[in-house]
Every structure is written in structure tokens, then in C-alpha cells.
Amino acid sequence: MKIAVVGGGASGLVAAIYAKTKENEVIILERNKTCGKKILMTGNGRCNYWNQHFTSNFFHTHEKETLEKIISKDNQEEIKNFFKKIGIIPKIKDGYYYPYSNQAVSILEALIYEAKRLRIKIENNFYVNSIIKKENYFFINDSLKFDKVIIATGGSAAPKTGSDGVGFQLAKSFQHTIYKPLPSLVQLISNEKFLKEWAGVRCESLVSIYENENLIQEQFGEIQLTDYGISGICIFNLSRYASIGLEENQKITIKINFVPFTKQPINIFLDEYNKSVTKRSIKKLLEGFLNKKLIPIILYRSSIKEDVYYEELKKEEQQRLWKFLTSFELPIIGTKSFFNAQVTIGGISIKEINPNTMESLKEKGLYFVGEILDVDGDCGGYNLGFAWISGMLAGKNIKEENARKNEK
Ligand SMILES: Cc1cc2nc3c(=O)[nH]c(=O)nc-3n(C[C@H](O)[C@H](O)[C@H](O)COP(=O)(O)OP(=O)(O)OC[C@H]3O[C@@H](n4cnc5c(N)ncnc54)[C@H](O)[C@@H]3O)c2cc1C
């Protein structure tokens, strides 16, 4: 049997390795001059390839039930063993798995080594622009003929790595439903005038995202304040709600609690804190727990002068200060584009895919794996985790189907 894997990224490499047998000729068709360009960028060059707390709670899709079948416990165990077998020793930090070498290249090279060991053919600089089925065969770019095709072209995020969304066009030609692709795990843009003043600040905060006046989700972690808006892992995890909300013309707001370290109500905390320190102006008082760049922004917005004392503040001034410290509102007018995004929301409906095999329910012999599907995960190794598992399922199914045929 002749099998084409379109795209030599995370899901494509694993799919190819699992599909290869003596009887199965497997060819990876990769548009770049090397495979796995994106893998090298993951986890800031360290590749956060898995997570200890891998459950569907960290994923988003229109079809949660189908997703749960794909990422079953057995499949999770199998892919973890696969990485052990290809020589990856994990370093686990807060549940995040990295290769012990701390280098993404270790993961990529282990996959490429395995592919070459199994004599999988890799055609680099090969751009697939059409897949047509005639009778029982697939024809790629009107010339190459295959029995089965696995589409592993990724989504639209980080197009400079090769995944520019072309896979969606290929899927459309087989009448698949595609939920509109939108950027996620991405920075958020605001148009507030003071942004240049807070650029460069990093601080731990509790951040919440609101659609109109409704709280959608909150996250705790380090935020990075920038001259265009706001970034950081917790913002990345909230960004999908901004992408979707803005697409639907909803009003999106981020609210920041700059004092997440106290469980006390802010009025009590500030009263007690003010009494516990030697006499000092409000500016000096805030310097005890706030980044210096934030103080003039918060005091200006609260209409409070820097040299007054906390106990001198009028009730309305105190209330404004409490609000800006615990619920600083940042209107969001956009997200950064796919160029900056780590992952794609939307894609091919997994309702149209067999969750045990990743085979299309619309076209026999055609498989979809990885980010091209309508599944996106939070930061933490979930997106690669989904790419590996879905690739494994497609490859394994092809291998087992072939073995069954040979037995007959
Ligand atoms: C900066 C960054 C950091 C990330 N960090 C992490 C992380 O630490 N942990 C994590 O879990 N996830 C991370 N992700 C997300 C993760 O990398 C992706 O979800 C995952 O790589 C998707 O795998 P894939 O196989 O579906 O697609 P990709 O890895 O994008 O591979 C698709 C491949 O298909 C090729 N291709 C596309 N179209 C064609 C065509 N027409 N013809 C031939 N070849 C084609 C591309 O060149 C590419 O090689 C990160 C993403 C980015 C951008």
C-alpha cells in the first residue's frame, strides 16, 4: 500500500512512523526544506511536549465527546510510551513535560531518526496544492498516486513555519465542514492612551475576561504589559474568548487584579497595611507592592495626587483607588494576528472524523490529524499532545488495516 502524509510537522511525523510497515510505503510530503520547523519553536525552544494533567478540560472544540474518545487514557499511555521508546527522557516541571536536554531539537531529531530508521521517504520542498480521488486512488498535484492520504498540514498559526491554512482548502474539496479559523494563544491589543507608560512591566495578577458585562473566565499568573496591550501565558489562555467575542462584534474587556496576594477585602488590606508601616505618601505606600511604572497610571486614573497620605483620601477617592487596584479595566480591540498566534481555533469538524482511526467519514482512505482539526488546547503541552495522539491513531489504523488484509 502507498501512503502519503501531507505535512512533516508534529502530527505528520508520528502518523508516518506508526503507518510504516514492510508492506506499507510511506512518503512524507513537506513544503519546507526540512520537517518540523514549528516543533523547534515550541516551549521557547525547549518543546513542552506533554502535560501530566492531560484531560479534555484543557481543550476546546464543538464536539467534546468525540475529542474524549480521541484522547482516551489508553491513547495517552501509548503516546507517552512512544516517546520513551524513541529515547526521550522527560523533565517534568509543574506537570509540564520537556525533554531532559531542554532542547526542542532533541524531540525533532528523535522523530526524524525513527522515520529514517524505518525507511520512510521524506520529500522536502514539496508543496501539495491538490488532492483528487479517482476510483480507489488519490492523486496529489495531478501526478503522484496513493492508496491513502493523511492530511497533517496544521492550522493557520505561525504561517512562516509552513502552516498557512492551505489544508483547509484541501479539506473543503472533500466537502468537510470547517469552523472559521481564528488565532489563539496570542497577545491582546488595546487602544488606551497610557500603554507606552506601562510597557515592560511584568507582574503576577489575577486576570479576568469579560464579554459585554459577563465574566467568561479568569486566570492567575504573570502578565506582561506592552505598548500595544497585554501578553503572558494567562492572557494567551484567555485569548480564544477575545478572538471569538470580537469576531461576533462583542465588547471584550480584561480586568486586572494587581493585588492577588491578599485574601482580605482591599479596603481592609490597605487600612491595615497603611497602619503597619511608618508614615509615607500614597505613592510610597503603593511602592511596597506595585511596579513603579503602574503607580502614576493608577493614581492619575483615580484622580489622586502622589504626595497625599492614604488617611487623607476622601471616600470617593479611596473607592476609585480600590477599583483600579483590584479591577483595572483594559478594553480589548483586537488580538495579534495568526503571525503571532501559537494555535488555531476552529478547523475541520471532528464530528466528520472517526475518533478511533482519524479517517474522514466523508471520504474513505483520507485522514486528518493535528491542528487542522477543530481542537485547540491551552498552554502547557496540550496542542502537541493532541497532534501526537491523532497522528498515532491514523498511522496505527492504517498499519492494522493492512495487517488484517494480509491475514485474509
Ligand atoms: C511559537 C509556538 C510555540 C508553541 N509551543 C508549544 C508548546 O510548547 N507545547 C505545545 O503543546 N504546543 C505548542 N505550540 C503549538 C504546536 O506547535 C502545534 O499545535 C503543533 O505543532 C501542531 O502540529 P501539526 O502537525 O498539526 O502542524 P504543524 O506542526 O504546523 O505541521 C504542519 C506541517 O505541514 C506542512 N505543510 C503545510 N501545508 C503544506 C502543503 N500544502 N504541502 C506540504 N506541506 C505542508 C508545514 O510546512 C508543516 O511542516 C506552539 C506553537 C507555536 C507557533
The ligand as an ORCA input file, in Angstrom:
! r2SCAN-3c Opt
* xyz 0 1
  C       5.778     29.685     18.844
  C       4.979     28.458     19.159
  C       5.197     27.783     20.343
  C       4.430     26.642     20.663
  N       4.713     25.972     21.806
  C       4.021     24.845     22.111
  C       4.369     24.064     23.250
  O       5.361     24.331     23.946
  N       3.582     22.994     23.539
  C       2.515     22.621     22.750
  O       1.843     21.657     23.064
  N       2.204     23.318     21.631
  C       2.944     24.402     21.277
  N       2.650     25.087     20.124
  C       1.570     24.558     19.232
  C       2.050     23.319     18.443
  O       3.337     23.551     17.938
  C       1.094     22.991     17.300
  O      -0.213     22.858     17.782
  C       1.532     21.673     16.607
  O       2.814     21.812     16.048
  C       0.528     21.302     15.511
  O       1.031     20.161     14.851
  P       0.560     19.832     13.359
  O       1.300     18.620     12.938
  O      -0.901     19.805     13.284
  O       1.026     21.082     12.488
  P       2.463     21.717     12.261
  O       3.400     21.319     13.338
  O       2.214     23.157     11.996
  O       2.978     20.998     10.928
  C       2.349     21.180      9.687
  C       3.380     20.870      8.608
  O       2.718     20.790      7.343
  C       3.499     21.451      6.348
  N       2.598     21.868      5.275
  C       1.565     22.750      5.381
  N       0.922     22.852      4.203
  C       1.572     22.026      3.322
  C       1.373     21.708      1.949
  N       0.383     22.233      1.232
  N       2.244     20.832      1.356
  C       3.243     20.254      2.085
  N       3.469     20.538      3.391
  C       2.642     21.398      4.005
  C       4.127     22.603      7.113
  O       5.253     23.123      6.462
  C       4.425     21.960      8.475
  O       5.716     21.378      8.482
  C       3.416     26.199     19.768
  C       3.207     26.879     18.567
  C       3.993     27.992     18.243
  C       3.753     28.694     16.939
*
